[in-house]
Amino acid sequence: MEEINKPKILYKYMTAETGFKVLENQTIRFSNPKCFNDPYDSDMPFTIKNYKELNNDYFIKLIDKMSNHKLVQQILPEGFDLNVAKDILTKEPINKNSIDYIKDILKPFKEKMRVLCLSQSNDNLLMWSHYSFNHTGIVIGINDTFDFLRNAVPVPYSRIIPEIDGVLLEDLTLDTKEALEEFRRLLQTKSTDWKYESEWRCSFDVEKRFDFINKIPEFKFKYPKVYNELKNQEDFIHTPLPIESIDSVYLGAKMNILDELRLIYLVRNKYPKTKIFKAELSQTEFKIVFKKI
């Protein structure tokens, strides 16, 4: 993936009712990719350029490499001995399809991953139609004071199913840039049919996230709903969204006047520094223009 300058603000399209809940509750939803509307999302087939069958020698070398890796030692279950696994491999023949093996590696990541999808654009006609309920909803601009935004990555788009080099087979701990890039391609590549979304993604491992917040005593009492969602590894995690992270709110061109007034009142009272704009349809071009309120 080529280097792309990360925007300081990314945008979330939503209905008026969802927007009201987000702004009222100060939380935004991270979702399990299996709930997304793209059937290929985080679960696409792939090919390996240098395909090979994996045998005992491969796994023995892998164990030797991983046994000296500090991170691996930290995450191994208590009592698990890599030398015992190595000894078993010297006695029992094994052959593994490399594609199936990588799929097995990715499976726990996919099951535990929760994702927030954002856009680099706030004025896309199709996005306003699809995700903001025919221009009756809103778009929220989120700035990089939202911690997750700092690690946001752009979605790569492709017409064909990706072919990877198989770097992951030699670097399962993602120590190299090449392995990390391959990992991202397998989990994030989408069809060019979705390119109009200009999508960026923020994500976290629900298990690791729970371990982190569980060490913050006040979190459980301040955000009991979020705490339980993380604890139960639910498909939807409503993550706290700080007031200062809401840069701007854009009201749809066809928004109901009552929804409009309700949202303006909420933003002005709860987010006094947040800018509010009203979307209008240009009379000279097929585009959306914004007027500050």
N, C-alpha and C positions, 0 to 999 in steps of 0.2 A: 504494500500500500504506500503510495507516494505521500510525502509530508504535506500536510494541509494545516494552515493556520487555524487554530481553534477559536471560534467566535466567543466574544465575551458574554453574549446573550444568545440563548436558544429558546425556541418557542414550542408551546404545547397547545394544540387545538382541542377544543372540547365543547360539549353542549352548554347551554346557559345554566342548567340545573347542576351539572357536574362542576362547572366553574364556581358556582356559588358554594358548593360543598368544600371544594379545595380551598377557597379563600376564607371561608368561615372556620373550617377545622384546622387550617394551616398544615395540611398534609397532602402529599401527592402519591399516586399509586404506581408501584413497581409491580410488574406482572410476570407470571410464568410464561415463557415464549409459546408453550403449547396452546395457550389461549388466544394467540394472535390470529389474524385473518389470512395470513400467508401460509399455505400448507407446507412450504419448504422451510419456513422460518426455524433456524437452529436445528434442522433435521433433514438436511439435504444429502443426496448421494454425492460421492466424489470418486476420483481415480487418483492413483499414485504413479508418477512418471517412472520411477525406478522400483516397480513392484517386485516384491520378493516374499517368499515364505519364511516365516520366522521359526527357527529351530532352537534346540537346547543351547547351542553356542551363543546365540544372540542374547538369550535371557540370562545366561551366566555372566557374560560381559556387562550386561545392564546392571545386574546385582552388584558386581565389583565397582562399577561407577557410582551407583546410588549409595553404597555403603559408606562412601567418603563424603557424602553431601550432607551438610549440617541441617538443611531444611528437612530432608527426608528423615533424618534421625529424630527430629522433633515431632513429626506427624505420624510416625509408625506407632501402631497399637502397643501398649505396654506388654512386654514379654515376647513380642514378635522378633524372631531372630532371622536375619537375612542369610546367615550361613546355613541354617537349617533348610531354608528354601533352596539355596544353591546345591546343597547335598542331595535333595530330592531330585533336582533337575539332572544331576549326573547319573541318576539311576533309572529315571522314567523318561522315555523319548516323548518329545512334544513338537508338534508342527502347528503353526498358527497363521491364518491368512492375515496379512498386514493391514488390509482395509478393515476387516472385522476387529482386529486388535485396536486400531485407532478409534473405532466406533465405541468399543468397550471403555476406552480411556475417557472419551468425551461424555459418555452417558451420565456419570455422576455430576459433572459440571452442568450439563443441561438441566438435570432434575433439580439442582439446588440454585440455579441462576434465576434472579429476578431482575427485570429490565424496565427502564423508563425510556420510552421513545420520544425524541424531540425533533424539531426541524430547524434548519438554518434560516428558513424563510417564514415570514409572517403574513405574506400577501398572496399566497398561491390559491387561485380560484378553485382548483380541484380539492385541495385540502379543506378549504372553508366549506365546500359542498359536502364532502365525505365525513369529516370528523367534527365539524361545527354545525351540523344539522341544517344544511342548506342556508348557511350565512345567518342563522338565528342565534348562534352560540357565541363563544368568545375565543380569543387566543391570549395566553399568558406568556409574557416574556420573563424568563428566569435568568438571573445573572450568575457570574461565577463565584459569588459568595456562598452559593449552595455547593457544599463539599463535593457531591457526586459529579458536578459539572466539570470539575477540574480533571477528572479522569474519563470524560466523555470521548468516544471515538466515532469517526464517521463510518457509515455503512458502505461497504464496497458493492457496486452493482455490476452484474455480468449477464450476458446473453446466454452463455453456455455454463454447464456445470463445471466447477473448478477442478483443475488437476494440480495436485500438490507434489512437491519434491520428496516428501517423506522425512523432512527434517525432524519432525516430532519423534520418529522412531529412535533417533539418536540423542534426543534432548527432551525427555519427558518432564523435566523440572523447569522448562522454559527459561533457561539461563541465557540463551542467545536471542538476539533480535529476530533472527530468521524463524526460530521455533515459535516465538510469541506471535509473529505475523501469520504463520501458518495456522496456529490455533485460532486466531481471530477470523481468518478467512473461512474456516470451517464452521464457525458458529454465527457469523454475521453476514456473509454474502447473500444478497438478494437479487432477484431478476431485475433487469433494466426496466421492466414494466413499472417498477416502484420508484424509479429515479426521480420523478417529480417531487417526491417527498423530501429530498435533500436531508435525509435522516442522520441524526447522531444518537448514540446510545450511551446511557449510564447504566451500570449494572453492579450487583453485588451477590456474593454467595450467602444464601439465607442462613446457613449453619454458622459460618464465620461471623456474620453480622450479629447473630444472637449471642454468640460467645463474647463479642465486643461490648454490646449494650448491657449484657448481664453483669458486667463489672462496674456499671454506673448505677449506684443504688437508687438515685432519684428518678431514673428513666422509667422504671416499672410503675411508679406512682403518678408520674406526669403524663405518660402515654400508655396506659394499661391496654388499650385496644391494639396498638402497634406491637407492644411487648408479646401479647398472646398470639398475634399473627406470625411473628417471627418464631416464637417457641413452637408453634404447631406447624411451621413451614407451609403456611397456606399459599395458595396460588397468587393471591393479591396482598401486597404489603403496603399499607398507607404510611409512608415515611414522612417524618416532620419536615416542614418547609418553612424556614425562617422568614419573618416579615421583611427583612432587608434584602432577601433574595428575589422578591417580586419587583422587577424593574418596571414593568408596564402591563397594562390590560387593554385589549382591543375588542371593542363591541361590534358584533356583526352588523352588516348593512341592513339586514331584514329582521333584526331583533325586535321582539315584542317590547313595547314601551314600558310595560310594568317590570319586565326582567331588566331592562336597561336602567331604570330608576333604582331598582333594588340593588343592582351590582355597583352602580355609582356611589350610592349611599354607603355600602359595605366597604368599598375600597377607600373612600375618603375618610372614613372613621377608623378603619383598622390598619390601613396602609397609607398614611398621609404623604409619604414621599414617592409613592408609586404614580407614574404618569398614566392617564386614561385617554384613549383615542376612540373615535367613532369611525368605522369603516364606511366608505361611500364607493359606489360604482362609477368609474370614470365615464363621461359622456363622449369622449373622443377616442378612447382606446379600450381594449378588453383587459382591464386591470382594476385593481383595488387601490384606492388612495385613502389616507387616514387624516382625520381632522382632530386636533387636540381639543379635549373638553376642559 
